[in-house]
Amino acid sequence: MTEIRSTLRSETDHRGVVTITLDRADVRNAFDDTMVADLTAELGRAGADASVRAVVLTGAGEAFSAGADLGHMRRIAGATREENVADATRLADLMYLLDTLAKPTLARVNGAAFGGAIGLLTCCDVAIASDAARFALTEVRLGLAPAVISPYVVRAIGVRQARRYFITGEVMDAAQAAAIGLVHEAVPAADLDARIESMLDALLAGGPVATITCKHLARALGSDFSEDLRRNTAELIAELRGSAEGQEGLAAFLEKRAPSWKG
């Protein structure tokens, strides 16, 4: 069964494996408010369907996702603070939904994953990347911070690595991403689909109830992402978007020039 939404495709196979493909290849699968809504709806549907055994998240074309759509960010940065907080909260709620989904989740990282896209893959139970993939938390270079995704990223790579990559915005290759725990494995691009299938075999070999029990057990021992924390991170990114530095960073990127702080 295939379901098509405006920004993604969802296919369910005979095993009950749902593959959700972010489908805005022309903008490297960057997510705007429509994609956030589509992905939230599709994950909610998959989570509530008793016949679904696992969810795979991937991207169309050459990228997994470039993160937030900067055109959307520029528009929302000019909105009211309340509208900014509401927009960021919807993203925070999406990350929380994916992180807590009552199904095993597998990120098939077929290409570049930048900014908020790293939140998506760190919310998945397992993340396997092509060795051609590249990763970066680029928000700081726009005068912003990876606020909404930060709890999930820090849980995956630890505070020490997060301090480095949050403040440098540097690009890392798939081998480095695997070394620090951002993804579980990096495999040759030609082997990615085969490795995804072998991982699905492992995920489907467990009892469905036991699998979800184990997932929630590990999550409970590793983190406690309260509603207050999600609200606070949403408010933080809303403030940065509306700040002079955030406005300058986004404008510089879109105008293909250096921001003022680079001299």
N, C-alpha and C positions, 0 to 999 in steps of 0.2 A: 504494500500500500504506500502510495506517495501523496504527501500533502504539500502544497506550495503556498507559502505566505509571501508577502511583498518583498521581504528581505532574506528569506531563507527557504530551504527545501527540507522536508522531513520524510524519510523512507523507513518503513518497518518491514523486516524480513520474516521468514517463516519461523525463526527462533524467538521472535519477540525482541530483536535488537533494533532500536530506533537510531538511525543515523541522521543527525541534524547538521546540515551544511549551511554555514553563513554564506549568503549568495549575493554579495555586492562586489564582485570581482573588479569592476571598473574603478572602485575606490579602495581596493585591497581589503574588502570586507570590513571597513570601518563601521562602527556602530553609532547610529543616531537614535533619536527617541523612538522611531518606528521599529528599528531592529530590537531595541530593548523590550518594547512591548510584544513584538512577535516572539522573541526567544522566551520571554516570561510565560506567555500563553502556551507555547509548545512544550516547554519543560513541565508546566503545570499539568498539561494533558497527559504527557508520558508518565509523570509521577503518580497520577490517579488511575492509570489503566493497569488492571491486574495482569493483563496478558503481556505487558512489557517487562522484559528481563534485564535489559541494559541499555544505556544511552551512550552513543559515540558523538562527539562534537568535533567538527572539522571546518575547513574553509574551502571555498571554491577558488579555482585558479592557482596562482603561485604563492599566495599568502594565507596564513591562518587568519590573522586580523591585524590591521594597523592600529587598533585601539579606537579611541573616540574620534568620531567624524569632526574635523576641526571647523568645518562650515557650521555644523550644529552648535559646536561650542562657542563660536563667535556670536551666533544669534542669541544663545541663552545667556552669555556673559553680559549682554546688554539688557537683559530682562531684570525684573525686580529681584530682590534678595529672596523673597518667598518663592518665586518661580524657580530660581536657581536651586534652592534647597529641595523643592519638590522634584526637580529633574534629577538631582544627585541621589535623592532618596530612592527613586525608581531603579537606578542602577545598583544601589546598595541592596535593595530588595531582591533584584535579579541574582546578584552574587550569593546572597544568603540562600535563596531558593536552590540554586545549583549546588551549593555546598552541602545542603541538608537533604537533597532529593532522596526519596525512598527507593532508589534504584542505584546500582553501581554505574559509575560514569567514567568514560575513557576519552581523553583528549588526544585526537590524532592531529599532531602539530605538523602540518604539511609544508609550512613556510614561515615567513616572518611573523613574530608575535611581539607587538610593541604596546607600551602603555597599558591601557585597561584590558587588553587581550590577555596579558599575563595574569590578571585577576581570574579570567575565565579558566585558564588551564590549571591554576593553583587551586581552584574550587573543585576540580574533577578528582576522582579517587586515584586515577592513574593517568599519567601524561607521557606519551611516547612521541618523540620528535624525529623528523628527517634530519640527517646530518647537514642538509642544506639550509635549515632554519636558522634564523638569527633572532635575538631577543634584546630588548632594551626597555628600561623604565625611563622614558624620555620627558616626563612631565616637567622636571626641574628646568629643562632648557626652554620651556615655554613660560617660565615664571609661575609654575603650578607645582602640585605635589600629588603623588599617587595615593591620595587619602582614602578613597572608598575601598580600594583593593588592598590597602596596606596590611590589614590583619591577616589576610590569607597568604600574602606574599611572605610576610615575616614568619608565619607558621611554617612555610615550606622551606625557606632558606636560612632562617635564623636572623637574629638582630645584627650580628657582625657583618654578614654579607649584605643585608638590607641597607645598613648605613652606607656602605660603599656604593651600591648600585642606585639607591635613591638619590644620592647627591652628585654622582658623576654623570648619570644618564648614558653611560658608555654602552656600546653594543657588544654582546658576547655571542660566541658561536654555540652550536648545539652541544659540543663536548664540554664546554665550560658550564653551560646551563645544567647539564647532567651532573657535573662534578659538585655543584653547590646545592643540588636538590630541587632546582626549579622544574626540571622534568625528571622522570625516572630513568629513561633510556634515550640515547640517540643512536639511530640505526641508519645505514645507507638508504638513500631515497628509494632505490629500487626494491628494498626489502620492507618498506614501511607497511604496506598493506598486509603482507604475510605476518609481520609481527603483531599488527593489530588483531588479525584473526586468531593467532595463537593466544593472545591475551584474552580475547573474548571467550575462547574455549575454557581458559582457566576460570574466568568470572562465572561462566554458566555451569561449571562443574559443581559449584557449591549449592547447598539448599537455598532457595530464594529468601526464606525468612532468616536463616542463619547468616546469609551474606549481608543483609541490611542490618541485622543486630550487630555484627562485627564492625560494620562501617560506623554505626552510631556510637559503639563502644569506643573505638579509636578516636573518634571526633570529640567525644565527651572528655576523654582523658587529656586531649591535646589542646583544647581551647574552649572558651566560653564567650561567644560573640553575642553580647547582649544587644537589646534594642537601643539602649543608650549609646553604645559604641557605634552602631550603624548611623544613628542620628548625628553624633558628633563628627564622624568622618564626612558625612554629607554636608554638614554646615561648614566644615573646614574648606572643602573644595569650592563650595559656593562663594565663600569669602575671597578665596584666591582668584577665582574667575573674574570677580568684579573689581579686583584691585588694579591699581595703575600698572603694576608689574605684570600681572596676568594679561591685561589688555594689550600691553606692549609686546609680550612674548607671542601671543596668538597673532597679532597684526604682523609682526616681523616674519613669522613663519609663512603666513599666507602671502605676504608681499615678497618673499624670497630674499630677505635681507637680514643682516645681523641685528639682534636686539640691542637696545641702547647700552646695556650693561657690558657688552663685549667691546665697546669703545670704537 
